Amino acid sequence: MVWTSVKPKGRIGRTMLLSTLLAGSFIAYTDAMAISVFGEEIFKRATYPMYALIQAINVADFITQLDATGVLYFCFMAFLKTYIYLFATVQSIQKLTYTQTNRRFIVPVCIIAFVLGFTMAPNVIVHFTVVEKIVPYSPIYLSLMIFVPMVLMAVSWMRRKQA
């Protein structure tokens, strides 16, 4: 959904590949650092290994207590990820309904996301359990993440062929 809003279409593939490699490298680097600092067993048991790694930082007893900086970083990234998902949802609804503006969809989508955020899982442990054991095998998940995008891609491809 973001790609369709980009005006110079020539660099989309290169930018996507570069950003994917950069994000993957960052995740691999931070996980490797956490494993080298804590060891494999503690890394496996840690709920948030990056946060535990930030707590362990101590440079000459001067640079310590970086917890607040880490929490700000994590909150900003969660906000950014949520914003991108909501933007893509609103854009998708606009394109599927052939409306000129997306303003009428913003509030309902945000209300639905807000309610779902409060009602889906009462705590982090239940959330992780649902994500690891239930979601990958759910028919709703499979249809929303695999089949609907494939159908949309096929429809888009057929429209381009006809135009």
C-alpha positions in Angstrom: 0.0 0.0 0.0 2.9 2.4 0.6 4.5 1.6 -2.8 1.4 2.8 -4.7 1.9 6.2 -3.1 5.5 6.6 -4.3 5.8 8.9 -7.3 9.2 7.9 -8.9 8.6 4.2 -9.3 12.1 3.4 -10.4 13.8 3.0 -7.0 11.2 1.1 -5.1 12.8 -2.3 -5.4 16.3 -1.0 -4.5 15.0 0.9 -1.5 13.0 -2.0 -0.3 15.9 -4.4 -0.6 18.3 -2.0 1.1 15.9 -1.3 4.0 15.2 -5.0 4.5 18.9 -5.8 4.6 19.6 -2.9 7.0 16.8 -3.9 9.4 17.7 -7.5 9.3 21.4 -6.7 9.9 20.4 -4.5 12.9 18.3 -7.3 14.4 21.0 -9.9 13.8 23.6 -7.6 15.3 21.6 -6.9 18.4 20.7 -10.5 18.9 24.4 -11.5 18.5 25.4 -8.9 21.0 22.7 -10.2 23.5 23.8 -13.8 23.0 27.5 -12.9 23.5 26.7 -10.9 26.7 24.2 -13.2 28.3 24.7 -16.6 26.8 22.3 -18.8 24.9 20.1 -19.9 27.9 19.4 -16.5 29.3 18.8 -15.1 25.8 16.2 -17.8 25.2 14.4 -17.1 28.5 14.5 -13.3 28.2 11.2 -11.7 27.1 12.9 -8.6 25.8 16.6 -9.4 25.2 17.4 -6.0 23.7 16.1 -4.3 26.8 18.1 -6.6 29.1 21.2 -5.7 26.9 20.6 -2.0 27.4 20.3 -2.5 31.1 23.7 -4.2 31.1 25.6 -1.3 29.5 28.2 0.2 31.8 31.0 2.3 30.4 33.6 3.3 33.0 30.8 3.8 35.6 29.9 6.9 33.7 27.4 5.9 31.0 24.9 3.8 32.9 21.1 3.6 33.3 20.2 3.8 29.6 16.9 2.1 30.4 14.9 5.3 29.7 16.6 5.8 26.3 15.8 2.2 25.4 12.2 2.5 26.5 11.8 5.7 24.4 13.3 3.9 21.4 11.0 0.9 21.8 7.9 3.1 22.3 8.7 5.2 19.2 9.3 2.1 17.1 6.0 0.6 18.3 4.2 3.8 17.4 5.8 3.9 14.0 4.9 0.3 13.2 1.3 0.9 14.4 1.1 4.0 12.2 2.3 2.2 9.1 -0.2 -0.6 9.7 -3.1 1.8 10.2 -2.0 3.9 7.2 -1.9 0.8 5.0 -5.3 -0.3 6.3 -6.9 3.0 5.6 -5.3 3.2 2.1 -6.5 -0.3 1.3 -10.1 0.5 2.3 -10.0 3.7 0.2 -8.7 1.8 -2.8 -11.2 -1.1 -2.5 -14.2 1.3 -2.1 -13.0 3.7 -4.9 -13.5 6.8 -2.7 -11.7 10.0 -3.4 -10.6 10.7 0.2 -9.7 8.5 3.1 -10.8 10.8 5.9 -14.0 9.0 6.6 -12.1 5.7 7.3 -9.5 7.0 9.7 -11.6 7.2 12.9 -13.3 3.9 12.5 -10.1 2.1 11.8 -8.4 3.7 14.8 -11.3 2.8 17.1 -11.2 -0.8 15.9 -7.4 -1.0 16.5 -7.8 0.6 19.9 -10.5 -1.8 21.0 -8.7 -4.8 19.6 -5.5 -3.7 21.4 -7.3 -3.8 24.7 -9.3 -6.9 24.3 -7.1 -9.4 22.4 -4.7 -10.3 25.3 -4.8 -9.4 29.0 -1.0 -9.5 29.4 2.3 -10.1 27.5 2.5 -13.8 28.3 -0.9 -14.5 26.8 -0.1 -12.3 23.8 3.1 -14.3 23.1 1.3 -17.6 23.5 -1.4 -16.5 21.0 1.2 -15.2 18.5 3.3 -18.4 18.7 0.7 -21.1 18.9 -2.7 -20.0 17.6 -2.1 -17.2 15.0 0.0 -19.1 12.5 -2.6 -21.8 12.1 -5.7 -19.6 12.2 -7.8 -19.5 9.1 -8.3 -15.7 9.6 -4.5 -15.2 9.7 -3.9 -17.3 6.6 -6.6 -15.5 4.7 -5.5 -12.0 5.7 -1.8 -12.6 5.3 -1.7 -14.9 2.3 -4.9 -15.3 0.3 -6.2 -11.7 0.3 -2.9 -10.2 -0.9 -2.6 -12.8 -3.6 -6.1 -12.0 -4.8 -5.4 -8.3 -4.7 -2.2 -8.9 -6.6 -4.0 -11.0 -9.2 -6.7 -8.4 -9.7 -4.1 -5.6 -10.0 -2.1 -7.7 -12.6 -5.3 -8.4 -14.6 -6.2 -4.7 -14.6 -2.8 -3.8 -15.9 -3.1 -6.3 -18.7 -6.5 -4.9 -19.7 -5.3 -1.2 -19.6 
